[in-house]
Amino acid sequence: MNAVPPPGCPAHQSLYGPEFAADPATVYRRLRDAGPTAPVELAPGVRATLVTGYDAALHVLRSPETFSKDPRHWKDLADGTVPMDSPVVPMMMYRPNALFTDGEEHSRLRGAITDTLARVESSTLRGCAERSADTLIDRFAPLGTADLLGEYAQVLPLLVFNHLFGCPVGHGVRLVEGMSGIFDGVDAEKANELLTTTLLDLVGLKRRRPAPDMTTWLMEHPAALTDEEMIHTLAVLMGAGTEPQQNLIANSLRLLLSDDRFAGDLSGGTLPVEDALDEVLWTDPPIANYAVHYPRHDVVYEGTLLRAGDPLVVSLAAANTDPALAGSQRIGNRAHLAWSAGPHTCPAQGPARLIAAVAVEKLLDRIPDIELTVPVERLRWRPGPFHRALAALPVSFPPAPAVGRSEGGRPGAGRPEDTWQTRAEPFPAPPAEPRAPAPGRPRSGWARPAAWWRGG
């Protein structure tokens, strides 16, 4: 029986730094030699076990009686082995929200999220995403060049999020700056403080001036969320609605512009966006390694001892590319784990997929003759153990005219009550439970939505 080696042991594979970011697939292949679980370091001195096998991932995700999501079980954080200023702590620490709770408490907090999402009409969300996309494209279309990450994929989800949650522009820009810092692990403690204080301001604002938006709807839910629960529920929604969303959009655009299976169809007028999304969710999911669990007691899995209170990080990317699934058809197959599985399956996958599809479709419809300006292998990826995130996506194209489709210079111009309504049609139903078959980051992106919302 194998026990996890102590921290600092060479057997702990680093999941941080540019080398891992540049080629995670090679690292996953090497780790699989140790079996379906393997020892890793998420940051200097922060040890964990990475789950790389598809069946093993499903076992962890679907066994809440054995594996808890509550980080208060994390022994190394509780005893000070991992300091609070470690760059990964803000992504892993306990917060009173649905992501980090179990049982009845999880059901109560998750219910507030799912019921609030259910009040958003999908046609309204689509319209907001389309208007946001048009406005952003209008800014760079006449120029003939763009960074589709900093000028498009990074900004569009923020604009939708701001509108959906009724965020004043200053709040929205600070929120995405804080969340980006947490994901990158760059001064993550300061970024977490910025995120928390900004959300506290937003909650206070909505307590004073409720409006027909998701923040107010969460407050009014029968779950009766406290201000602390509100802050941390908004934090998890912010984390899911911006960083992963921009990565899904950017990674899908990268695939469509570089892979002959997809790019070859663009000039012919076929727009295989849904197929591209499926491929990315299998091979380059926007959150690559997360879904952290903690064994409630010592567990032996496939001959390896998983100690109580030691973090188990599920590699959604490695599980999706497990050789045991070789030969499975990926296109149209949604048994991937990009949305996780079990009781903590992402409740917003329908809206997330809708926004990503609109973003890609709108761009390729407006600017069909678009090309990468560097070879795909020279694109840089942002370091970090959790996400799969490009640092930039530079493209060129024949200059195209702005169309000025966005009314009043912003999507859904007018009062929030003019656009957000009780939903009349459902989002696409999430698929059934899966069954086996930074550096270089353009910080100016945070300023773009602020200028845009002010009409600049």
N, C-alpha and C positions, 0 to 999 in steps of 0.2 A: 504494500500500500504506500502511495506517495503522499508526502506532506508538502505544503507550499514552502519553498525556501524562504529564509529570512530576507528582510529588505536589503537592497544593495547587492544581493547575490547576482552574478552574471546571468543566471537563468531567467531573471526578470527582464523581459523584453520591454524596452522603452516605447511608449505610445505618444511621446511628445517630441517636438523638434522637427526640423525640415525634412530629415531623412524619412521618417515615418510618413509625413504628409505627402511626400513626393511619390511614394510607392507602397501604400498600405497592403496591397494584394500580396506582395512578396512576404511581408511580415506575417500575414494570416496563414500563408502556406507553411511557413516555418513553424509557427505555433501549433498548427494541426499535427505536426510530428509528435507532439507531446500528448495528443489525444484531444477529446472534445472540450477540454478546459486546459488553460495554461497560465502560468504566473506572469504578470506584467507590472510595470510601473506607470502610473498615470501622470505623475509629476515626481520630481526628485524626492525620494523617501516615501512616496505614497504607493503602497503595494495593493494589488488586487488580483483577482482571478478573472481572466477573460474567457467567456463561453463562446467557442468558435463553431461548434457543431449545431446543425439545424434541429435535430431531435433533442439535443441537450438544451438548446435555447427554449424550445417549446415546453420542456419539462420544468424549467425554472419559471418561465412566465405564467404557467398554468397551475403552479403548486403553491398558492399563498399560505397554505397550512405549514409548509416547510421553509419557504423563502419569503421574508418580509421585505416590504418596500420602505420601512421606517428607518431612517438613518440614525435614530437614537440607539440602534443596535450596533453601530459602527464602533468597535472597541478601540481601534487606533486613534480615532478622533476623541473619544471619551477620555482616554488616558493620557492624551497629549503627545502621543507618538507622531501624529499628524497635527501640525499647528494650525490654528484658525486662519492664519494668513497664507496658507498654501493656496496656490492658484486654482486648484480644482474644488476647494471647499464650497464656494458659492453655488456650484452646479450640483453638489452632492449633499449639502447640509439639510437638516430637517427644516421644513417649512409647513405650516398648518394648511396644506392644500391637498387636493386629490392625488397628486403625484407621489406624495411621501407618507401616505397613510394606508391603513389596512381596514378590512372588516366594515363595521357599521359606519365608522367615521368617514372612511373612503366613500361609501355609498352615499352618505349625506352630501359631502362636498362635490362628488362627481355629478350627483343629481342636479345640483344648482347649475353646473356647467352645461349639461346636456339639455336641460329645460330652457336655459337662456339661448343656447344655440338654436333650439327649435323655434324660437320666435323670429328668427331672421329669414326673410323670404329669399329663396335662391335666385329668383329673377332680379331682385334688388341688388343682391351681392354681385351678380354678374354685371349689372349695369354700372355699379361703382367701379369694379375692376376694369371694365372696358373704358370708361371715361378717364380713369387714372392712367391706363396704358396710352391712350391717345394723347393725353396732355404731355406725358414724358417723351413719347416718340416725337411729338411736334418740336420739342426742344433740340433734338439732335438730328432729326431727319434731313434738314437742309445742309448739314455740315459734311455728310459723307463719311464720317468716322464716329465711333462711340466706344465707350467701355460699357458693355451691356451689364456688367455687375454694378459698378458704382453709379451709373446713370439710369439704370432700369430695374434689374432684378432686386437690388438692395432697397430701392426707394419705393417701388410699387406696393409691396406688402405693408410698409409703414403708412402709406397714404390710406389704404383700405382699413388698416387697424385704427388709425386716428379717427376716421369717420365712424367706424363701427362702434368704438368705445367712447365716442364723444370727447376725444382728447384735444385740448388746446394745442396749438402747434408747438409751443415751447415745451410742453410736457412730452409730446411725441418724440421730438428730437432727442431729449435727454433720456427717454426710455430706451430708444434703440442704441444710443451710445453706451448706456449701462449694460444692456443685454449683450452687445457685441464684445465688450470688454470681458464679461464673464465667460463667454464661449471661447474667446481667444486665450484666456488665462493671463492677460496683460494687465497688471495692477488690478486683479480681480476683486480684491477687498474694497478698493475705492469704487470700482464699477458697481459692486453690489450695494454699497451705501447710496450711490447716485440713484440706482434703480428703486431702492426702498423708499427713499425720501420723496422721489417724484411720484411714486404710486400713492404714498400717504397724502400728498397734496391733491392728487386726482380724486381720491376717495372723499377727502374733506370737501372738495368742490362739488361733487355729486350729492353729498349729504345736504349741502346748502341749496343746490339748484338741480334737482332731479330732472332728467330729460328722457325721451324715448330712445335710449341707447343701451348697449349691453352692460355697461357699468351700473347704470341705474337698475336694470332688470335683475342683475345679480344681487344687488342690495335688497330688492323687494321680494326675493324668492323666499318661500316658506322655510327654507333651511336656516334662515336668520343668521347669515354670516356676520361675525364680528368684524370690526375694522381690520384687525390683524389677519383674519382669514380672507377678507376682501383683498388686502394688499398682496398676499401670497397666492391667491387664486388668480389675480390679474398678472402676477409675475409668471406663473406657469403658462397662462394663455399668451402673454407677450412672448415668452420663449418659444412657444410652438408656432406663433403666428408671424414671426419676423425672420429670425435666423434660419430655421429649417425651410421656411417658405422660399426665401431668396435663394437658398442652395438648390432646392428642387427646380426652380425656374432656370437658374444659371446652368446647372448640370444638364438639364434637358436641352437647352439651347446649344451647349457645347456638343452634345451627342448629335443633334440634328445637323449641325454645321460641319461635323468632322467624320461621321461614320457613313460609309457609302450605302449601307442598308437603308439609311434614312435620308441623308443629304441628297442622294441620287434621285429621290422622288420629288424634291422641292421644285426643281425646274419644270417638272412635268405637271405641276398643279395639284398633286396629291399632298395632303398635309397630315402625315401620320403622327399627330401629336399624342394621342392616347397611347399608341404603341411606344413612343419615345418615353413617355412618363412611366409606363410599366417597366421598360428596360432600365431606366435610371433607378427606380425604386428597388429593383433587384440588385443591380451591380454597383451603384454609387448612391445609396440612400443618403439623404441630407443629414441625418443623424446616424453616424456609423456605429458608434459604441456608446451605449447608455443603458437605460432600463436597469439601473443598479438595484440589486437585491442583497439581502443579508440572511444567511442560514440562521434559523432560530436555534438550532443545535448542531453539533458536529454531524456531517453527512458524508458518506462515502458514495461517490458517483463514478462509475467506470474505473474503479481502483484508485481514485484520487480522493484524499481527505479534504473536504471543504469545511473549514473551521467556523464555528458559530461566531457571528459578528464580523467576519472578514468580507469585504465587498466582492460581490460577483457582478461583473460588468458584462452585459449581453452584447456581443458584437453582432449587431443586426446585419452589417455588411458581410462579415465572415460566414455567418449562418446562411445567408442567402446564396453564397457562392460555394457552399459545402459540396465537395466532389460527390457526396452521396446523392445529390440531386442532379447529377450529370445526366443529360439527355432530356431533362424536363423542358417543355416549351415555355419560355418566359413571356413572350408577347401574348397578351390577353389573359395571362395567368396571374392572379392576384393573391397567391398563397405566400407571397414574400412577407418578411417580418418588419418592413420599413415602418409600419404603424404600430409595432409591437404586437402583443397577443395577450389573451387572458383577461383578467379583470381590469387591467390598466391599458387596454387597447386605446389608441388615440380616438377621442370622441369627435374630433373635428376633421377627420380625413376627407369627408365629402366636400366641405367648404375649401379645404386646402387644395384638393385636386382641382376643383372648379377654378380657383384663382390662378393656379399654375397653368392650366389649359388655356384660359383666356389670355394670360400674359404672352404665352408662346404663339398662339394663333394670331393674336392681334399684331404682334411684331412681324411675323412672317407674311401676313397679309399686306401690311403697309409697306414693308421693305423686303420683297422676295429675293432680290439679288444681293444677298448679304454674305460676306466671307470673313473668316478669321484672318487677322493680319499677322499672326505668327503660327508656326506649325503647332498642332494640338499638343505634341509632346513637350513643347516649351512653355505651356501654360503653367503658372505657379499655383500651388495650393497653400492655404493658410495652415500653419501648425496648430495642433490641439488634439487631445485624445478623443474628443467626442464627435466632432462634426467632420463632414467631407465638404470643404468649402474652397472655392476658387478665390484667389487674390485679385484677379481681374479677368475680363473676357473682352479683349480688344477686337473690334471688327471694322470693316470698311464696306462701302456700298455706294452706288450712284446716288448723289444727293436727290432727295425727294421733298416735295412741298409739304408744309404743315397744313393740316386740314381744319384745325380750329373747331373740333367737334365738341370740346368740353365747354359746357355752358358756364359763363361767368368766371372762367379761368380755374375752376376746380371741379372735381367730380361731384355730381349731386349738389350743385350750387343751391343755396337756399337753406332753410331751416332743417335740422335733423328730422323733424316730424314729416317733412315733405318726402323723405326717401326711405326711412326705416319703418317698416310696418310689421304687423303680425303676419307671419308667413302663411301663404296660401298653398304652396306646393313644397314637397319635401326635397331636401338635398338628395343626391344619389345615395342610395343605401350603402353602408359599408359592407365589404365582402364578408362572407362567413369566416369564422375562425380558420386561420391557415391550417392546412393539412399537408403532411409531407408529400410531395410528388417526387489681425495679423500683420504679419509683416507685409508691406506693400498694399495694405488695405486703404482705399482712397477715403480718408476721413471727410473729404469734402462732400461725400454722399449724404452726410447728416445735415449739411447746410442746404442741400438742394430742396428737400421737402419744405423746409422753413420758408425759403424764398418763394417757392411755388404757392404755398398756402396764403402767403401775403400778396400774391399777385405779381411777384418780382420776376 
